[in-house]
Amino acid sequence: WTEGDPDRNTQIYAIPIFRYGPLLLGFMDVFRCTDARDAIMGGVIDVQLISSRDGRNWERVGDRKPILELGKRGAWDGGFIRSTKSLLEDGDELRLYYYGMDHPHGGPKRGDWRRAIGMASWRKDGFVGLVADSDGEVITVPTPAGRELHVNADASGGSITAEVLDESGAVVQGFESYRCVPLAQDSLDHVFRWETDGGPDQVPGRERRVRLMLRGAEVFSIWFSA
């Protein structure tokens, strides 16, 4: 969106970083400058999400859409917002406090500026999800299998089933999708069950992939218990 326009550029202002389970999450303040003349530097700031597993290699999360969006024009947070180092886990809810202002970044001051502290909240693991409006499929990377397979997902408008795959990508006998008891509700911690004896770790030490079959559902996280 900046190409061919010298008055436009994008800047990353700050990235508060948090440890969240096995991940590092960064709430990145993104400044879209729409007026770069002289020292005006006018524009708006919103917040996007990035993640890393090693602190060196980072990925943009959620298709670069804001994880914290600006308020409506004229609202106390309608000019720009900045994230703060304040991610809190409170039971099944995640909270982040942020700073907001009704005036855009830069430009001449007109009247009194309103500034305040806001709070955003998400369900556990709910920063971003994978959605299948009709039918969809998700295959995980290989992971050491545990006794139980858990998922955090909203299948209240459809269903989710799972099957376990071996190293070659073939379905492990007894853990086919058609043998899986479907999840058909909203659950922060659902344990998949199959019409078979034993669990996904029936061969100790093996890594397994998991294929989720989604229909009108959204999945937020998936993991094996020890």
MOFEN-V451878 format. One record per residue. N is the residue number from 1. PSI is psi in degrees with one decimal (999 if undefined). OMEGA is omega in whole degrees, 0 to 359 (none if undefined). BURIAL is # if it has 24 or more other ideal C-beta (glycine too) atoms within 12 Angstrom, else .. Layout:
n/psi/omega/burial
N/PSI/OMEGA/BURIAL
N/PSI/OMEGA/BURIAL
This chain:
n/psi/omega/burial
1/-11.6/179/.
2/-11.2/188/.
3/128.5/176/.
4/6.3/180/.
5/103.3/183/.
6/-15.8/181/.
7/-2.5/183/.
8/139.7/171/.
9/167.2/178/.
10/135.3/180/.
11/146.2/173/.
12/116.8/187/.
13/-47.2/183/#
14/158.1/179/.
15/85.4/170/#
16/132.5/187/#
17/139.3/182/.
18/145.4/169/#
19/125.6/179/.
20/99.7/184/#
21/-129.1/181/.
22/1.4/187/.
23/159.5/161/#
24/129.6/177/#
25/137.6/177/#
26/129.4/176/#
27/99.6/193/#
28/120.9/177/#
29/117.1/183/#
30/116.7/180/#
31/117.7/175/#
32/101.2/182/#
33/120.1/180/#
34/-3.7/181/#
35/93.2/185/.
36/15.6/181/.
37/135.4/177/.
38/-126.1/183/.
39/15.7/184/.
40/-53.0/179/.
41/56.5/180/#
42/145.9/178/#
43/-169.2/183/#
44/158.4/179/#
45/128.4/169/#
46/-175.3/188/#
47/128.6/177/#
48/163.2/185/#
49/137.0/172/#
50/160.5/181/#
51/156.7/179/#
52/151.2/174/.
53/-12.9/182/.
54/-2.2/180/.
55/-6.3/179/.
56/-42.0/182/.
57/121.4/185/.
58/148.3/179/.
59/143.3/173/.
60/135.6/186/.
61/142.7/175/#
62/29.5/175/#
63/31.8/177/.
64/19.3/175/.
65/149.0/182/.
66/134.3/171/#
67/-25.4/170/#
68/114.0/184/#
69/153.2/174/.
70/149.0/172/#
71/176.6/178/#
72/155.4/180/.
73/128.8/181/.
74/-16.5/177/.
75/163.5/183/.
76/-24.0/178/#
77/29.7/183/#
78/-4.9/180/#
79/-57.2/170/#
80/158.5/179/#
81/151.0/178/#
82/135.5/177/#
83/160.7/178/#
84/165.9/182/#
85/77.5/189/.
86/28.8/180/.
87/125.3/183/#
88/140.0/172/.
89/120.7/180/.
90/90.3/183/.
91/-121.0/181/.
92/10.1/183/.
93/144.8/174/.
94/138.9/182/#
95/144.6/175/.
96/127.0/177/#
97/144.0/183/#
98/162.6/181/#
99/135.7/180/#
100/161.1/183/#
101/146.1/183/#
102/-7.5/183/#
103/138.6/178/#
104/164.3/175/#
105/134.5/177/#
106/-173.2/179/#
107/165.4/181/.
108/145.5/179/.
109/130.4/178/.
110/112.9/179/.
111/-164.9/180/.
112/139.3/177/.
113/135.9/176/.
114/132.4/178/.
115/146.8/181/.
116/171.5/176/.
117/130.6/178/.
118/169.7/178/#
119/130.2/173/.
120/149.0/180/#
121/150.4/178/.
122/160.5/169/#
123/162.5/176/#
124/130.3/181/#
125/10.9/192/#
126/24.8/179/#
127/-38.6/181/#
128/148.5/180/#
129/167.8/174/#
130/123.0/188/#
131/135.7/171/#
132/106.1/180/#
133/-33.7/175/.
134/-106.8/177/.
135/138.8/178/.
136/167.3/184/#
137/137.4/177/.
138/131.0/175/#
139/127.0/183/.
140/170.2/170/#
141/160.9/178/.
142/135.0/183/.
143/139.7/175/.
144/123.6/186/.
145/146.6/175/#
146/-177.0/183/#
147/-33.3/182/.
148/149.6/177/#
149/122.9/183/#
150/154.5/175/#
151/143.5/171/#
152/112.1/188/#
153/159.5/174/#
154/102.9/178/#
155/26.2/182/#
156/-21.3/178/.
157/11.9/182/.
158/-128.9/182/#
159/159.7/173/#
160/131.7/170/#
161/164.0/183/#
162/152.9/169/#
163/151.0/184/#
164/133.8/183/#
165/147.1/177/#
166/-171.6/185/.
167/-28.6/181/.
168/-7.4/182/.
169/0.3/178/.
170/150.4/181/.
171/132.3/177/#
172/128.8/183/#
173/132.2/182/.
174/-12.7/182/.
175/35.9/175/#
176/157.7/181/.
177/-37.4/183/#
178/-16.2/176/.
179/-6.7/185/.
180/134.5/174/#
181/119.7/188/.
182/147.5/166/#
183/125.9/182/#
184/36.3/178/.
185/177.5/176/.
186/123.1/183/#
187/134.5/175/#
188/-21.4/182/#
189/86.1/179/.
190/133.9/177/#
191/121.1/180/#
192/141.5/176/#
193/142.6/176/.
194/160.1/179/#
195/61.8/182/.
196/164.9/177/.
197/152.2/177/.
198/179.4/181/.
199/180.0/182/#
200/-20.5/181/#
201/31.5/183/.
202/-20.8/171/.
203/98.4/186/.
204/142.0/176/.
205/-7.9/182/.
206/144.1/170/.
207/144.1/182/.
208/147.1/165/#
209/157.4/176/#
210/133.5/173/#
211/121.6/175/#
212/132.7/176/#
213/112.1/185/#
214/141.7/172/#
215/109.0/181/#
216/46.9/187/.
217/167.2/178/#
218/132.6/181/#
219/136.9/183/#
220/-38.6/179/#
221/157.8/179/#
222/140.6/183/#
223/156.5/172/#
224/139.3/170/#
225/157.3/183/.
226/999/none/.
